[in-house]
């Protein structure tokens, strides 16, 4: 018996009022649909994932790549029609769980529990329902003598039916053979002129199949995202749940309402995170690190006992016992060595530094490889770009770079050399060398008299 999952992601999501398809819109810097795919895999109960794509389908494909199989719905004719597009991909006996692609708070526990309920009850169809104080916009669960009879979409519901607070989440678990047989029997004779997936309840009920509901008690997990306000609500819920998990595992958060942590982030014990800090992507924060305030970290590794303040770190690594900031910017594969000091207004891009490197203020380091015990003076830069190509700077151990030096790449500064302040270098510097590349100072005496410049006549 094979277990499939179908994710419905073909819709336009016009209420989002954005150019992105709805399911691709980011939540904590990760597309909504990626949460669903990851949680299906985490559940370990699904053999094959199928995603139905349509509107701007290439965007969804670029997000999920080869993690799923794709079905195509060229015309958006309803959820039932979308599932029909998967018919040729589901060949083996078993059952399928069907989920909307705009429900990012559904986690692996919900998926596992719902499937376990479906198996234990030996159901032909299980509908995941929940109860809401305000059920507006949702299809209502219609029961007769407590048994599920039908699901009625709100636009087709009577006034009395609209008072029902048990709603359809849009998640179904259904026998594969019965799924497509029942879809062949539904029509689009409704207010939307669409083929509703919900109509399979009536079809299977008529055929005396076993149908029941799995009631999801934590209704917020089934929250669908229809507009940017819904997205902000989901983000608030997700942020709270993630922060609670980390604080209970030994991570200190100062004013956690201002701290945003992505769900793929790993944070070890005894880490302190200060206000207005964002840590997202596949970032790892190792023990005893102090992060923030006002810091943003994405897809980066922060080593043990690192201290970061008021800084931006993207796709980079900071090794143990280093300090970064305030107002530093590390990006595009920067690797900061142990016991480094990266100070005020220092930008490091696609470069590596050795142990005990210091750039305390106002420096730019790009496309460079720097050894141990190197000091970068205030205002010094690697000149890595000539307007067409980028070039590499190599700096050995024990090098001292004076203030306001320009190192024009490609260039090699060998071990234990010193670059005089104000120098602009375009030639390699040998080992144990003092390099000076600046014009001689000229003093013009008596140039000013009583605070005014004196005109100097040409001879």
C-alpha positions as CSV (number, residue, x, y, z in Angstrom):
1,X,0.0,0.0,0.0
2,X,1.5,3.3,-1.1
3,X,0.8,6.7,0.6
4,X,0.7,9.8,-1.5
5,X,0.4,13.5,-0.7
6,X,-1.1,16.1,-3.1
7,X,-0.4,19.7,-2.4
8,X,-2.8,22.2,-4.2
9,X,-0.7,25.1,-5.4
10,X,-2.1,26.1,-8.8
11,X,-4.2,29.2,-7.7
12,X,-3.4,32.8,-8.3
13,X,-4.1,34.1,-4.8
14,X,-5.5,37.4,-6.1
15,X,-6.4,38.6,-2.6
16,X,-2.7,38.7,-1.8
17,X,-2.3,41.5,-4.4
18,X,1.2,40.5,-5.2
19,X,3.0,39.3,-8.3
20,X,4.1,36.1,-6.6
21,X,1.7,33.1,-6.6
22,X,0.3,32.8,-3.1
23,X,1.9,29.6,-2.1
24,X,5.4,31.1,-3.0
25,X,4.9,34.1,-0.7
26,X,7.6,34.1,2.1
27,X,6.8,33.5,5.7
28,X,9.9,34.2,7.9
29,X,11.9,34.3,4.7
30,X,10.7,30.9,3.5
31,X,8.0,30.2,1.0
32,X,4.8,29.0,2.5
33,X,4.7,25.8,0.4
34,X,8.2,24.9,1.6
35,X,6.8,24.5,5.1
36,X,4.2,22.0,3.9
37,X,6.7,19.9,1.9
38,X,9.2,19.8,4.7
39,X,6.6,18.8,7.3
40,X,5.3,16.0,5.0
41,X,8.8,14.6,4.8
42,X,9.3,15.0,8.5
43,X,6.2,13.0,9.2
44,X,7.9,10.0,7.6
45,X,4.5,8.5,6.6
46,X,4.4,9.7,3.0
47,X,6.0,7.7,0.1
48,X,5.5,10.3,-2.7
49,X,4.7,14.0,-2.9
50,X,2.8,15.5,-5.8
51,X,2.3,19.3,-6.2
52,X,-0.4,20.7,-8.5
53,X,0.9,23.8,-10.2
54,X,-0.7,26.3,-12.6
55,X,-0.4,30.1,-12.3
56,X,3.3,31.1,-12.6
57,X,4.2,27.5,-12.1
58,X,7.9,28.0,-12.7
59,X,8.2,30.0,-9.5
60,X,6.9,27.0,-7.5
61,X,9.1,24.6,-9.4
62,X,12.2,26.8,-8.6
63,X,11.3,26.6,-4.9
64,X,10.7,22.9,-4.7
65,X,12.9,21.6,-7.5
66,X,13.1,17.8,-7.5
67,X,11.7,17.3,-4.0
68,X,8.2,16.6,-5.5
69,X,6.5,15.4,-8.6
70,X,4.4,17.9,-10.6
71,X,0.9,17.9,-12.0
72,X,-0.3,20.8,-14.1
73,X,-3.7,22.5,-13.9
74,X,-3.7,25.0,-16.8
75,X,-7.2,26.3,-16.1
76,X,-8.2,26.9,-12.5
77,X,-11.6,25.1,-12.4
78,X,-11.7,24.3,-8.7
79,X,-10.1,22.0,-6.2
80,X,-11.7,18.9,-7.5
81,X,-10.4,19.6,-11.0
82,X,-6.9,20.2,-9.5
83,X,-6.8,16.8,-7.9
84,X,-8.0,15.2,-11.2
85,X,-4.8,16.4,-12.8
86,X,-2.9,13.9,-10.6
87,X,-4.8,10.8,-11.8
88,X,-2.0,9.6,-14.1
89,X,0.5,9.9,-11.2
90,X,-1.3,7.8,-8.6
91,X,-1.2,4.3,-9.9
92,X,-0.8,2.1,-6.9
93,X,-3.4,1.0,-4.2
94,X,-3.3,3.0,-1.0
95,X,-4.5,6.4,0.1
96,X,-3.7,10.0,-0.4
97,X,-3.6,13.0,1.9
98,X,-4.6,16.2,0.1
99,X,-3.5,19.6,1.5
100,X,-3.9,23.2,0.4
101,X,-0.5,24.9,-0.4
102,X,-1.4,28.0,1.6
103,X,-1.5,26.3,5.1
104,X,2.1,26.6,6.4
105,X,1.3,26.0,10.1
106,X,0.3,22.4,9.5
107,X,3.1,20.5,11.1
108,X,4.3,16.9,10.9
109,X,2.4,15.9,14.1
110,X,-0.9,16.9,12.6
111,X,-0.1,14.9,9.5
112,X,0.9,11.9,11.5
113,X,-2.0,12.0,13.9
114,X,-4.6,12.5,11.1
115,X,-3.2,9.6,9.1
116,X,-3.0,7.4,12.2
117,X,-6.7,8.2,12.8
118,X,-7.6,7.4,9.2
119,X,-5.9,4.0,9.5
120,X,-7.3,3.1,13.0
121,X,-10.8,3.9,11.9
122,X,-10.3,2.0,8.7
123,X,-11.9,4.9,6.8
124,X,-12.4,5.3,3.1
125,X,-12.4,9.1,3.6
126,X,-11.2,11.2,6.5
127,X,-12.0,15.0,6.5
128,X,-9.8,17.1,8.9
129,X,-12.1,19.6,10.5
130,X,-11.7,22.2,13.3
131,X,-13.9,24.6,15.2
132,X,-13.7,28.4,14.9
133,X,-15.3,31.3,16.8
134,X,-15.6,33.0,13.4
135,X,-16.0,30.5,10.6
136,X,-16.4,33.1,7.9
137,X,-15.0,32.0,4.6
138,X,-14.8,28.3,5.4
139,X,-16.9,25.4,4.2
140,X,-19.2,24.1,6.9
141,X,-19.3,20.5,8.2
142,X,-22.9,19.3,7.9
143,X,-23.9,16.5,10.3
144,X,-27.0,14.4,10.7
145,X,-27.1,12.6,14.1
146,X,-23.4,13.5,14.6
147,X,-22.4,11.8,11.4
148,X,-20.8,13.7,8.5
149,X,-23.2,14.1,5.7
150,X,-21.7,16.8,3.5
151,X,-19.4,19.9,3.3
152,X,-21.1,23.1,2.1
153,X,-19.1,26.0,0.8
154,X,-20.0,29.3,2.4
155,X,-21.3,30.8,-0.8
156,X,-23.7,27.9,-1.2
157,X,-24.7,27.6,2.5
158,X,-28.1,28.6,3.9
159,X,-28.3,31.2,6.8
160,X,-28.7,28.3,9.2
161,X,-25.7,26.4,7.8
162,X,-23.6,29.5,8.1
163,X,-24.1,29.5,11.9
164,X,-22.2,26.2,12.1
165,X,-18.8,26.7,13.6
166,X,-17.2,23.4,12.6
167,X,-15.4,23.9,9.4
168,X,-13.5,22.0,6.7
169,X,-9.8,22.7,6.8
170,X,-9.3,21.5,3.2
171,X,-7.3,18.5,4.3
172,X,-8.5,15.1,3.2
173,X,-7.2,11.5,3.4
174,X,-8.9,9.2,0.9
175,X,-8.5,5.8,-0.7
176,X,-6.8,6.2,-4.1
177,X,-9.3,4.2,-6.2
178,X,-12.3,5.8,-4.5
179,X,-10.8,9.3,-4.9
180,X,-10.8,9.4,-8.7
181,X,-13.9,7.4,-9.1
182,X,-15.8,9.9,-7.0
183,X,-14.3,12.9,-8.8
184,X,-15.7,11.5,-12.1
185,X,-19.2,12.0,-10.6
186,X,-19.0,15.6,-9.3
187,X,-20.3,18.6,-11.3
188,X,-19.7,22.3,-11.3
189,X,-23.3,23.2,-10.7
190,X,-22.6,25.7,-7.9
191,X,-22.2,29.4,-7.2
192,X,-18.5,29.4,-8.4
193,X,-19.1,27.1,-11.4
194,X,-16.1,25.1,-10.1
195,X,-15.5,21.4,-9.4
196,X,-15.4,21.3,-5.6
197,X,-13.3,18.6,-4.0
198,X,-15.7,18.7,-1.0
199,X,-18.4,17.1,-3.2
200,X,-16.7,13.7,-2.9
201,X,-18.3,13.5,0.6
202,X,-21.7,13.3,-0.9
203,X,-20.6,10.9,-3.6
204,X,-18.9,8.5,-1.2
205,X,-21.8,8.8,1.3
206,X,-24.2,7.8,-1.4
207,X,-22.0,4.8,-2.1
208,X,-22.1,3.8,1.6
209,X,-18.4,4.3,2.1
210,X,-17.0,4.9,5.6
211,X,-16.4,8.6,6.2
212,X,-15.6,10.5,9.4
213,X,-13.8,13.6,10.6
214,X,-10.6,14.1,12.4
215,X,-11.1,17.1,14.7
216,X,-8.0,19.3,14.9
217,X,-8.2,20.9,18.3
218,X,-5.5,23.5,17.7
219,X,-7.4,25.3,15.0
220,X,-4.6,27.9,14.4
221,X,-2.6,25.2,12.7
222,X,-5.2,25.0,9.9
223,X,-5.1,28.7,9.2
224,X,-5.2,29.4,5.5
225,X,-3.4,32.5,4.2
226,X,-5.6,34.6,1.9
227,X,-4.1,38.0,2.2
228,X,-1.1,39.9,3.7
229,X,-3.0,40.4,7.0
230,X,-3.5,36.6,7.4
231,X,0.2,36.3,6.7
232,X,1.1,38.6,9.5
233,X,-1.1,36.6,11.8
234,X,0.5,33.4,10.8
235,X,4.0,34.9,11.3
236,X,3.1,36.0,14.8
237,X,1.8,32.6,15.7
238,X,4.8,30.8,14.2
239,X,7.3,33.2,15.8
240,X,5.7,32.6,19.2
241,X,5.8,28.8,18.9
242,X,9.5,28.8,17.7
243,X,10.7,31.2,20.4
244,X,8.9,29.2,23.1
245,X,10.6,26.0,21.9
246,X,14.0,27.6,22.1
247,X,13.5,29.3,25.4
248,X,12.4,26.0,27.0
249,X,15.6,24.4,25.6
250,X,17.9,26.9,27.3
251,X,18.1,29.9,24.9
252,X,17.7,33.3,26.7
253,X,15.6,35.8,24.8
254,X,15.4,39.4,25.9
255,X,12.0,40.8,24.9
256,X,11.1,37.8,22.7
257,X,8.2,39.6,21.0
258,X,10.8,41.5,19.0
259,X,12.9,38.5,18.1
260,X,12.2,36.4,14.9
261,X,13.7,33.0,14.5
262,X,13.1,30.8,11.4
263,X,11.9,27.2,11.8
264,X,15.0,25.7,10.3
265,X,17.4,27.5,12.6
266,X,19.5,25.5,15.1
267,X,20.4,27.3,18.4
268,X,22.4,25.5,21.1
269,X,22.1,26.1,24.9
270,X,23.3,29.1,26.8
271,X,22.9,31.4,23.8
272,X,21.5,34.9,24.5
273,X,19.5,36.8,21.9
274,X,18.8,40.5,22.4
275,X,15.9,42.5,21.0
276,X,15.1,43.3,17.4
277,X,17.1,40.3,16.1
278,X,16.2,38.2,13.1
279,X,17.8,34.7,12.5
280,X,16.5,32.9,9.5
281,X,17.3,30.2,6.9
282,X,19.5,27.3,7.8
283,X,21.5,29.3,10.4
284,X,23.3,27.6,13.3
285,X,24.1,29.5,16.5
286,X,26.5,27.6,18.8
287,X,26.6,27.6,22.6
288,X,27.4,30.7,24.6
289,X,27.1,33.1,21.7
290,X,25.5,36.5,22.2
291,X,23.5,37.8,19.3
292,X,22.0,41.3,19.1
293,X,20.5,43.7,19.6
294,X,19.3,44.8,16.2
295,X,21.1,42.0,14.2
296,X,20.1,40.0,11.2
297,X,21.6,36.6,10.4
298,X,20.6,34.5,7.4
299,X,22.0,31.1,6.3
300,X,25.0,31.5,8.5
301,X,27.0,29.7,11.2
302,X,27.9,31.6,14.4
303,X,30.5,29.8,16.5
304,X,30.9,29.4,20.3
305,X,31.3,32.5,22.5
306,X,30.9,34.8,19.5
307,X,29.4,38.3,20.3
308,X,27.5,40.1,17.6
309,X,25.8,43.5,17.9
310,X,23.9,45.7,15.4
311,X,25.2,43.8,12.4
312,X,24.1,42.0,9.2
313,X,25.4,38.5,8.4
314,X,24.3,36.6,5.3
315,X,25.6,33.2,4.0
316,X,28.7,33.5,6.1
317,X,30.5,31.9,9.1
318,X,31.9,33.5,12.3
319,X,34.2,31.2,14.2
320,X,34.7,30.9,18.0
321,X,35.5,33.8,20.3
322,X,35.2,36.5,17.7
323,X,33.3,39.8,18.0
324,X,31.3,41.4,15.2
325,X,29.9,44.9,15.2
326,X,28.4,47.3,15.8
327,X,27.3,48.0,12.3
328,X,29.3,45.3,10.5
329,X,28.2,43.6,7.3
330,X,29.4,40.0,6.4
331,X,28.1,38.5,3.2
332,X,28.5,36.1,0.3
333,X,30.6,33.5,1.9
334,X,32.7,35.5,4.4
335,X,34.5,33.2,6.8
336,X,35.7,35.0,9.9
337,X,38.4,33.1,11.9
338,X,38.8,32.6,15.6
339,X,39.4,35.5,18.0
340,X,38.7,38.0,15.3
341,X,37.6,41.6,15.9
342,X,35.3,42.9,13.1
343,X,34.3,46.4,14.2
344,X,32.3,49.5,13.3
345,X,31.3,49.8,9.7
346,X,33.4,47.0,8.4
347,X,32.2,45.1,5.4
348,X,33.6,41.7,4.4
349,X,32.5,39.9,1.3
350,X,33.6,36.5,-0.1
351,X,36.7,36.5,2.0
352,X,38.4,34.4,4.7
353,X,40.4,35.6,7.7
354,X,42.8,33.7,9.9
355,X,43.1,33.8,13.7
356,X,43.3,37.0,15.7
357,X,42.5,39.2,12.7
358,X,41.5,42.8,13.5
359,X,39.6,45.3,11.4
360,X,38.2,47.6,14.0
361,X,36.6,50.2,11.9
362,X,35.7,51.6,8.4
363,X,37.2,48.9,6.2
364,X,36.1,46.9,3.1
365,X,37.5,43.5,2.4
366,X,36.3,41.7,-0.7
367,X,37.6,38.6,-2.5
368,X,40.5,38.2,-0.1
369,X,42.4,35.5,1.7
370,X,43.9,36.8,4.9
371,X,46.3,34.9,7.3
372,X,46.7,35.0,11.1
373,X,47.6,38.0,13.3
374,X,46.7,40.6,10.6
375,X,45.6,44.1,11.4
376,X,43.6,46.2,9.0
377,X,43.8,50.0,9.7
378,X,40.9,52.4,9.6
379,X,39.7,53.2,6.1
380,X,41.7,50.5,4.4
381,X,40.2,48.5,1.5
382,X,40.9,45.7,-0.9
383,X,40.3,47.1,-4.4
384,X,38.8,44.0,-5.9
385,X,36.8,45.3,-8.9
386,X,38.0,47.1,-12.0
387,X,34.6,47.6,-13.5
388,X,34.5,44.4,-15.4
389,X,36.2,41.6,-13.3
390,X,36.9,40.9,-9.7
391,X,40.3,39.9,-8.4
392,X,41.8,38.3,-5.4
393,X,43.9,39.8,-2.6
394,X,46.2,37.4,-0.6
395,X,47.6,38.6,2.7
396,X,50.0,36.4,4.7
397,X,50.5,36.1,8.5
398,X,51.6,39.0,10.7
399,X,50.8,41.7,8.2
400,X,50.0,45.2,9.4
401,X,48.0,47.3,7.0
402,X,48.1,51.0,7.9
403,X,45.1,53.4,7.7
404,X,43.7,54.5,4.4
405,X,45.6,51.9,2.4
406,X,44.3,50.7,-1.0
407,X,45.4,47.2,-2.0
408,X,44.6,46.9,-5.8
409,X,44.0,43.3,-6.7
410,X,45.3,40.9,-7.9
411,X,48.0,41.4,-5.3
412,X,49.9,39.3,-2.7
413,X,51.2,40.8,0.6
414,X,53.6,38.3,2.1
415,X,54.2,37.4,5.7
416,X,55.3,40.0,8.3
417,X,55.0,43.0,6.0
418,X,53.8,46.5,6.8
419,X,51.8,48.7,4.5
420,X,52.4,52.4,5.3
421,X,49.3,54.5,6.0
422,X,47.9,56.2,2.9
423,X,49.6,53.9,0.5
424,X,48.0,52.7,-2.8
425,X,49.6,49.4,-3.8
426,X,49.4,47.6,-7.2
427,X,52.5,45.4,-6.9
428,X,53.2,42.4,-4.7
429,X,54.9,43.0,-1.4
430,X,57.7,40.5,-0.4
431,X,58.1,39.0,3.1
432,X,59.4,41.3,5.9
433,X,58.9,44.4,3.8
434,X,57.8,48.0,4.6
435,X,55.7,49.1,1.5
436,X,55.2,52.8,1.0
437,X,53.3,54.1,-2.1
438,X,52.4,57.7,-1.7
439,X,53.7,61.0,-2.9
440,X,56.1,63.1,-0.8
441,X,54.6,65.7,1.4
442,X,55.1,69.3,0.3
443,X,54.7,72.3,2.7
444,X,54.2,75.7,1.2
445,X,55.1,78.1,3.9
446,X,53.5,81.6,4.2
447,X,50.7,80.4,1.9
448,X,48.1,82.0,4.3
449,X,48.4,85.4,6.0
450,X,45.8,86.6,8.4
451,X,43.6,83.7,7.5
452,X,43.5,84.6,3.8
453,X,45.2,82.8,0.9
454,X,48.0,84.8,-0.8
455,X,48.1,84.8,-4.6
456,X,51.4,83.3,-5.7
457,X,52.6,84.9,-8.9
458,X,54.0,82.8,-11.6
459,X,57.6,83.6,-12.6
